[in-house]
Amino acid sequence: MTKHIIVAIDGTAGSGKSTTARGAAQILGFAYLNTGTMYRILTYKIIQEKIDYKDMNALQKFLDELKLNFTESTTSQQVILNGKDVTHLIRSKEVDDLVSLISAIPQVREKMVKEQRRIAQNKNIIVEGRDIGSVVFPNADLKFYLDCSLEQRALRRQKESLAQGSAIAHHEVEKNLKERDYLDSTRKISPLQKLPDAIYIDTTNLTIQEEIQLVVDKIKDYMKKIQN
């Protein structure tokens, strides 16, 4: 196949986007990009380097000098930044509390969109995040929107936290997700939105294997269509 396929997966936090996108990419032999990871790494670095993100000049200087080189494979959730495993660090509560605010800053989104488009060049790729189908790749070959009930999303996030050795109360997880949903969907720059040309999938009552298979089947159908 000479045409490179870009698949955009957007949706709410905890709806299964990352695991579904990674699993589908692994099955299909596609590259995989989790843009949420990029924003988490950026937020982690802002915290680590004590950047005043409210000072636009200081923030722009930081962004201009930023070299974002990281690895996240389809077979592992390990995130390597400049040779260091930062998987647990970018999932800390400190990053959780700040990532949506940082992500809503126009300069930040402009920088990240450029990086995301650069990474996706000349390859079959599944890209997931909040504004992939609307802003980053508005002409993506396929677009998906994944959603899930708040209760189920909170349970999933709580299990993830426990697996990483961090016990967070269920009501705290729900509160964080609600705030994240509100910030993501109401921000002026690149808000989370369900597009009319996106395939909608409610994952509340689906297993992760079922989610992955649905996406894989849709992509395979598209690939057959363009080959004929």
N, C-alpha and C positions, 0 to 999 in steps of 0.2 A: 504494500500500500504506500503510495507516494504522498498522499495527503496526510498531514499531521492533524490529529484530533485533539481538541481541547474540550474537556468536560468540566462544567462548573457546578459545584455543590454548595448551596447556601442553606442556612437554617438557624434555628434557635440553639442556644448553648445547651449541651447535654442531650441533643436529639439523635446522636449517633453519627454525626457527620464525619468525624475523624476516623473512627474505626471502619465505617462503611467505605469511605474514600480509599483508605489504605488497603483494605481487603480487596476491593474491586480492582485497584491498580495492580496488586500482586497477582491476581488471577489472570488479568489481561496482559500483563507485561508492560504496563504503562508507568511513566514517572508519576510521582505523587508530591503534592505541595500543600502543606497545612499553613495557610496564611495566619491563622490564629497563633501558631507557634512563633511566627515572625514578630507579631506584635508583643507577644509575651517576652521574647528575647530582648526586644527593644526596651520594654518597660523595665525588665531586670537590669539592663545596662544603665538606664537612667537612674535607677535606685542605687546601683553599685557605684556609679561615678558621681553621685550626688548632684545631678544636673537639675537646675531649677527650670522645670518644664513650663512654668508660667512666664518665664523670661524668654520672649520669642527670639531675641538675638542669641542668647546662650543656647537655646534649643536648636536654632538653625545651624549654628556653628557645630554643634554636636552631630547633627544629621549630615552635614556636608562632609565631615571627617569619618563618618561611620562606614566600616567595611563589614558587611553582614555575611559571613561565611559560616554556614551550618549544614549539618547532615541529619536527615531523618529518613530512614529507609522504610520500605513497605513491609519488612519483616520484623521491625523492632520499633518500640516507642521511645527509644533512647535518642536524646537530642544532644549533639556534639557541637559546641561553639568554640572555635579557635582551639580545638584539641581537647577541650574540657567537657565532661559530662555535666550538663546543666538541667537535665530532665526534671529533677525534683525541685531545683531552685526556681525554675520558671513557673512552677505550680504552687508556689508558696502563697499564703494568705496575703502577704504584702503585695505581691504581684497581682493577685486576684482583685484586690481592692482598688488598684490603680489602672489596670490595663484598659478598661473601657474609656476612662477619661483621657488617657494618652492616645488611644486609637481615634478619638473624635477630633483631635487637633489637625487642621488642614495641612500643615507642613509635613506632619508625620504620615498622613495618608498619601500625600503626593510622592513622598520618598518611597513608601512601601509599594505603591502601585507600579512604579518604575522598576523596582527590584523584582516584583512578581512577574511582570511581563518579560523581563530579561531572563529569568530562570526558566520560563516556559517556552522559550524560543526553540523551534526546530525539533520538537519531540511530541509524541503522544503523551498526554498528561491529564491527570485528574487534579483539579485545584479546588480546595474547599475553604469556606470562610463565611463572611457576612455580605460582601458586596461584589462577589466574583462575577455573577451573571449580569449585574446591573452596571458596574463601573469598570472593573478590571478587564473582563472579557465579555463585553456586551454582545459580541458576535460568536460566542462559544457554540460549538457544534451541538452540544446537548446541555441543558440546564436542569438541575434538580433543586427542589426545596424540601428539606426534611424538617418535620415538626413533631412534637410529642407533648403529652400532658405535663404540667409543672411538677406534679407529685412524682411521676415516673422519672423525670429528668433529675429531680433532687435525690431520689434513691440511687440512681446511677452514679451521680457525682459523689455521693456519700461513700459508696462502695470503692470508687477510685481512690478517694482520700484515705480510706482505711487500708487499702492495699499498699499505699505509699507510706503507711505508718503515721498518718495524721487523722485523729478522731475529731470530726466536726459535727455538731448537733444538726439534726434534720432541719429544724426551723431556721438555722443560720444558713444552711445551703439553699433553702427555698428563698430566703430573703435576698441572698446574693444573686440568685438566678433572676428574680423579679427585677432587681435593680439593673442587672445586665440587659435583660429584655427591653426595659424602658429606655436605657441609654442607647442601645444599639438601634432601636426602631424609631427614635425621635430625634437623633442627632441630625444637624443640618447637612453635614457632609457624608455622603455615601451611607445612608441609613439601610438597615436590614429591611428588605421588602420581598414579598412573594410576587414574582413576575408572572404575567399572563402566559408567557411561553415556557415556563418552567414546569417540569413534571413534579406534582405534589405527592409526597409520601408521608403519611402519618405513621410514625414508628412506635406509638404507645404500646400496641399489642403484638409487635413483631420481635422475633429474636434477631440478634445481630446477623446471623447467617441468612435469615430471610431478607433483611435489609440489603445486604451485600448482593444476594442473588438477584433481587429486583433490579438493582442498578446495573449489574453485569448483563442481564438479559436485554435491557433497554439499549445499552451500548453496543452489544453484539448485533441487535436488530438494525441499528443505525449503520454499523460497519457493512453489513450485508447489503443494505439499501444503496450505499454509495459505491459499492463494488459492481453492482448490476448495471 
